[in-house]
């Protein structure tokens, strides 16, 4: 796998599981009662919500004469997990069933699905739209729940319903001298399920969830839709993206992979290196979720593991995180200059106490100009003009707090110190960089580590 594709998959995985489960990661939590919020493509017959059956991605390619496009459609397939209690007359659905020290919960899960296709761009130009059918069969698994006594007290029923979808791909040569090609990909749910007033929970079982595309090309390059070159801007403005957000993926400068995401990102997103594993909430901060997870009580923690196998792995990961990884998670340093470049101030040579506060650095560069040596600067005779009114500079005969001294006719001409504008700007720039690197407290700036879906430039 190439580096850009590896980065694309890491970011796409964060998108895939965004909101899968939210802290406190329990099925009983109120925030986990309404799930699957991003990239949901419902069956065409379901209109009870504002969700749509299709998404459209349009992006631009340059140098695409011999390019080959690799499209990878990825999404989650909802799997129902129901608990049924054994009764004399059969099995009856229940929300939970206790068996010894374990509790079985009724709660939906999800399975990752992918569909890939490789097409030469030249074969798409001037040709009819290519339609790739996506067919996911259904399945049903029944697992008995056996008590310690050997008695069957219930069963666990897991089921995928069949999914029907289509990936429609076309390309056209854009007018103009630059040879740009517009690549269009439409992902649509083609399931013929008729809801008849069914709730959203049932529609989700026939839906593509967190659907997105990874598109890679060889012998060509994508044009950024967020920051295109001026010559490509008119063509970019013709691109129409519906419920998708295509961005360049990979290391900065690479333009051979695009992630068409249902979540707004920017070009070249990546996972923060401090992020250990997915926490299913990329809009949060990993260190906060880590600390919150540690606060779960002995009664709450078991339910998280019983809610979903992925959450059980997450809880184990948080509880067994090594100290070095924990320190990385809670203390990333991002500064303009590295620690090795910072030098301690030289001790004073006057014999005065070294712990007294140093005077702030002047905004001017003494090597170029010093107001004490400038004969054009005179506190006694100089003046400044503000809003057309001339006034003297504060002097000893005008103590602070008593207002400016009146300006006479002879003092109406302001002094003009010899301070080149370039020197002033250089000094201000140096002071700004010094302030940015040191932070408001005078030390290196400590920025928080980004979450598992947040990105670092």
Buried (B, 14 or more C-beta within 10 A) or exposed (E): EEEBBEBBBBBBBBBBBBBBBBBBBBBBBEEBEEBBEBBBBBBBBBEEEEBBBBBBBBBBBBBBEEBBBBBBBBBBBBBBBBBBBBEEEEBEEBEBBEEEEEBBBBBBBBEEBEBEBEBBBBEBBEEEEBEBEBEBEEEEEEEEBEEEEEEEBBBBBBBBBBBBBBBBBBBBEBEEEBEBBBBBBBBBBBBEBEBEEBEBEBBBBBBBBBBBBBBBBEEBBBBBBEEBEEEBEEBBEEBEBEBBBBBBBBEEEBBBBBBBBBBEBEBBBBBBEBBBEBBBBBEBBBBBBBEBBEEBEEEBBBBBBBBBEBBBEBBEBBEEBEEEEBEBBBEBEEBEEEEEEEEEEEEEEEEEEEEEEEEEEEEBBEEBBEBEEEEEBEBEBBBEEEEEEBBBBBBEEBEEEEEBBEBEEEBEEBBEBEBEEEBBEBBEEEBEEEEEBBEEEEEBBEEBBBBBBBBBE
